[in-house]
Amino acid sequence: MNKAIAIRLLLPALIVVLALVPIITDDPYYTHILIMICLSIVFAVGLRMILTTGQLSIGHAAFGAIGAYTCTLLVMKADFNFWLALPLAGVVAAIVAVLVGYPTLRIKGAYFAILTFALGELIRLVFVANWGGLTGGNVGIMGIPAPSAIHIGGRVLDFDAGVFGNIRGYYYYLALLLMLIAVWVMHRFDRSRVGMTFRAIAQADLLAECVGINIMRYKVLAFAVACFFAGLAGGMLSSYIHYLSPVSLTFHDSIYFIMFAVVGGVGTISGPIIGALLFTALPEALRGAKQWEPIIAASLLLLAVLFLPGGLVSLPQRIKARFEAIRGKEAIEHGVA
């Protein structure tokens, strides 16, 4: 069967299985893990888009924090409906990305990475010190309400009540929807001329500029789209956790988002998805041996960088190539014999 046809058949089946999760299990623990995996994937595929332009952002979580505070403050202070506040959270994060991107994306390599780290710390300090009266400072904001109930076809979708006996069921469906939209948008970008331009800029930005490509416009576009989805994920996270503070999304999270992409593989959309699945589930798998988590995570990153530069997503292809090389060698030896 053609690989493309197989993928087209498997994807709808996978989506159906994911949609059935609240029916299959009503355990809030496993549902929580799946929600966090979905949100991690949103952050990771967005960061991958920035990486495809040749830039490394280590402050990606800061834009999630911007979205989280925007959504929370609009709901709690300005009396906005959550369903209006959530997209506005993404829009505000994207606007900040554009304002920051135009003066900073001219910088490359380690300098841009350090700048994004400084930006993340600056945003955290603003939330703590300058806007402490509004954001709660180090204490944070507690009692963030659940998303407003939705009336669809005479049925009330109440996030507080849950669905199919699963108290977190509707949160799971919202996180799943955000994840599917983010992956679909990033996939469409990847397959378009814009995605090809991103990769051309990463490989030779000076050459791309010489042939008439406005590299700044494309870099800012990638940065803004990635931060828009980070803002959405942050907004949903604060509503789900019902609490928000400056330590909710930090530099530590930004590093993990990079690990999702690098260990999974930056070459394809599926790479960050695999990385997010692995590293989000890892702390839960090591719940009884928490001290081993950073060691195992660092080891996986080191192994990926040294032996799998294409990430885990490239592992099947490398194994296949290895077996083909062995078979070819054996065929030659038998032929000589």
Secondary structure, DSSP 8 states (H G I E B T S, - for coil): --HHHHHHHHHHHHHHHHHTHHHH---HHHHHHHHHHHHHHHHHHHHHHHHTTT---S-HHHHHHHHHHHHHHHHHTS---HHHHHHHHHHHHHHHHHHHHHHHTTS-HHHHHHHHHHHHHHHHHIIIIITHHHH-TTT-EE-------EEETTEEE-TTT-BTTBTTHHHHHHHHHHHHHHHHHHHHHHHSHHHHHHHHHHH-HHHHHHTT--HHHHHHHHHHHHHHHHHHHHHHHHHHHTEE-TTSS-HHHHHHHHHHHHHH-SSSTHHHHHHHHHHHHHHHHTGGGGGGHHHHHHHHHHHHHHH-TT-GGGHHHHHHHHHHHHHHHHHHHHHH-
